[in-house]
Amino acid sequence: MYPVFRLAYQVLRARRMPPLQPTETHVSHHLCWPWDIDLWMELNNGRTLTLFDMGRIPMGQRVGLLALLRRKRWGLTIAGSVVRYRRRVRMFDRIEMRTRTIGWDNRFVYIEQIMMVRGTVTSQAVFRSAMTDKEGIVAPERLLAELAPGHAPVTLPAWVESWIAAEAERPWPPELGA
């Protein structure tokens, strides 16, 4: 079940925080509950992705994105992600999450998220997100013109560019095999 109450709590907390510019970092804190763990008594990899929602959506609140989406009647979708897991998160660990927009290209906005426990990075994810309207994907330039007029362009890190290039080579639809 999706943790709606946890998300609502994070969004309400974000409402009381100062606004952010589009590329500033939102820091949030979470707890690994018993229902977040798997058979190996650590944070389930699927739940990790759900917890990353608990950072992205409140960040959207702080940069003004949620209000803009409502006003323009735009949608928001995740079009891809890559996650690196490096350290275990155990039951009742306190998690610090850092969420920031690291850049955009002509179609997508790229968001980096980092989870830490006791100052040690446990996982990192990059999400390719898109805003949509009834005609399809809203160009990031259009989004930024509405959200933060005059915001300087950002160059994506080389490793993100490499991921984008690798994704462009990946067949779609996937080969089903025998």
C-alpha positions as CSV (number, residue, x, y, z in Angstrom):
1,M,0.0,0.0,0.0
2,Y,1.3,3.5,-0.9
3,P,2.2,5.5,2.2
4,V,-0.2,8.4,1.6
5,F,-0.1,9.7,5.2
6,R,3.7,9.8,5.2
7,L,3.6,11.7,1.9
8,A,1.0,14.1,3.2
9,Y,3.1,14.7,6.3
10,Q,6.2,15.5,4.2
11,V,4.2,17.9,1.9
12,L,2.7,19.7,4.9
13,R,6.2,20.1,6.4
14,A,7.5,21.4,3.1
15,R,4.8,24.1,3.0
16,R,6.3,25.6,6.2
17,M,9.8,25.6,4.8
18,P,11.2,28.5,2.8
19,P,10.8,28.3,-1.0
20,L,13.7,26.9,-3.1
21,Q,15.1,27.8,-6.5
22,P,14.7,25.0,-9.1
23,T,18.3,23.7,-8.6
24,E,18.5,24.1,-4.8
25,T,18.6,21.0,-2.5
26,H,15.6,19.9,-0.4
27,V,16.6,17.9,2.7
28,S,14.0,15.6,4.3
29,H,14.1,13.1,7.1
30,H,12.5,9.7,7.2
31,L,12.4,6.5,9.3
32,C,12.7,2.9,8.1
33,W,9.6,1.3,9.6
34,P,9.0,-2.5,10.0
35,W,6.6,-2.5,7.0
36,D,9.4,-1.0,4.8
37,I,11.7,-4.0,5.2
38,D,12.1,-7.2,3.2
39,L,13.0,-10.8,4.2
40,W,16.6,-9.8,4.8
41,M,15.5,-7.2,7.4
42,E,16.6,-4.2,5.4
43,L,14.8,-1.6,3.4
44,N,13.1,-3.2,0.4
45,N,14.4,-1.9,-3.0
46,G,10.8,-1.2,-4.2
47,R,10.1,0.8,-1.0
48,T,13.3,2.7,-1.6
49,L,11.8,4.1,-4.8
50,T,8.6,4.9,-2.9
51,L,10.5,6.7,-0.2
52,F,12.3,8.8,-2.9
53,D,8.8,10.1,-3.8
54,M,8.7,11.5,-0.2
55,G,11.6,13.8,-1.2
56,R,10.7,14.6,-4.8
57,I,7.1,15.7,-4.2
58,P,7.8,18.0,-1.3
59,M,10.7,19.5,-3.3
60,G,8.2,20.2,-6.0
61,Q,6.1,21.9,-3.3
62,R,9.0,24.2,-2.3
63,V,10.0,25.2,-5.8
64,G,6.4,26.0,-6.7
65,L,6.0,23.1,-9.1
66,L,2.9,21.6,-7.5
67,A,1.0,24.9,-7.7
68,L,2.1,25.4,-11.3
69,L,0.9,21.9,-12.2
70,R,-2.5,22.6,-10.7
71,R,-2.8,26.1,-12.3
72,K,-1.8,24.8,-15.8
73,R,-3.6,21.5,-15.4
74,W,-0.3,19.7,-16.3
75,G,0.6,16.2,-15.3
76,L,3.9,14.9,-13.9
77,T,5.4,11.5,-14.8
78,I,8.6,9.6,-14.3
79,A,10.0,8.5,-17.7
80,G,13.0,6.6,-16.4
81,S,15.3,6.1,-13.4
82,V,18.6,4.6,-12.4
83,V,19.4,3.6,-8.8
84,R,22.7,2.7,-7.2
85,Y,22.4,0.8,-3.9
86,R,25.6,0.7,-1.8
87,R,24.7,0.3,1.9
88,R,21.9,-1.4,3.8
89,V,19.2,0.6,5.6
90,R,17.9,-1.4,8.6
91,M,14.7,-1.2,10.5
92,F,14.4,2.0,12.5
93,D,17.3,3.7,10.8
94,R,16.9,7.4,10.5
95,I,17.3,8.4,6.8
96,E,18.4,11.8,5.6
97,M,17.4,12.4,2.0
98,R,18.7,15.1,-0.3
99,T,16.8,15.9,-3.5
100,R,17.8,18.4,-6.2
101,T,17.2,19.0,-9.9
102,I,20.6,18.5,-11.6
103,G,19.5,19.7,-15.0
104,W,17.3,19.2,-18.1
105,D,17.5,18.6,-21.8
106,N,15.0,19.4,-24.5
107,R,12.3,17.0,-23.1
108,F,13.1,15.9,-19.5
109,V,14.1,17.3,-16.1
110,Y,16.6,15.2,-14.2
111,I,16.4,14.9,-10.4
112,E,19.1,13.4,-8.2
113,Q,18.2,11.9,-4.8
114,I,20.6,10.6,-2.2
115,M,19.7,8.6,0.9
116,M,22.1,8.7,3.9
117,V,22.1,6.9,7.3
118,R,24.4,8.4,10.0
119,G,26.2,10.5,7.4
120,T,26.9,7.6,5.0
121,V,25.4,7.4,1.6
122,T,23.3,4.3,1.2
123,S,21.8,4.9,-2.2
124,Q,21.6,7.4,-5.0
125,A,18.9,7.7,-7.8
126,V,18.4,9.8,-10.8
127,F,14.9,10.2,-12.1
128,R,14.0,11.4,-15.6
129,S,10.8,13.4,-15.2
130,A,8.4,15.0,-17.6
131,M,5.6,17.5,-17.3
132,T,2.7,16.8,-19.6
133,D,-0.3,18.6,-21.0
134,K,-3.0,17.4,-23.4
135,E,-0.6,17.8,-26.3
136,G,2.2,15.7,-24.8
137,I,5.5,16.6,-23.0
138,V,5.9,20.2,-21.9
139,A,9.4,21.4,-22.8
140,P,11.6,22.1,-19.8
141,E,12.3,25.6,-21.1
142,R,8.5,26.4,-21.0
143,L,8.3,25.0,-17.5
144,L,11.3,27.1,-16.3
145,A,9.9,30.2,-18.0
146,E,6.8,29.8,-15.8
147,L,8.5,28.6,-12.6
148,A,11.7,30.7,-12.5
149,P,12.0,33.3,-15.3
150,G,15.6,34.1,-16.1
151,H,17.0,31.0,-14.4
152,A,20.4,30.2,-15.9
153,P,20.8,27.0,-17.9
154,V,22.4,24.1,-16.2
155,T,24.8,21.7,-17.8
156,L,24.1,18.0,-17.0
157,P,27.0,16.1,-15.5
158,A,28.8,13.9,-18.0
159,W,27.7,10.7,-16.2
160,V,24.1,11.7,-16.6
161,E,24.7,12.4,-20.3
162,S,26.2,8.9,-20.6
163,W,23.1,7.4,-19.0
164,I,20.9,9.3,-21.5
165,A,23.0,8.1,-24.4
166,A,22.8,4.5,-23.1
167,E,19.1,4.8,-22.8
168,A,18.8,6.0,-26.4
169,E,20.5,2.8,-27.5
170,R,18.2,0.5,-25.5
171,P,15.6,-1.1,-27.8
172,W,11.9,-0.2,-27.3
173,P,9.8,-2.1,-27.1
174,P,12.1,-4.6,-25.5
175,E,12.9,-7.9,-27.2
176,L,10.8,-10.6,-25.6
177,G,13.2,-13.5,-26.2
178,A,12.1,-17.1,-26.4
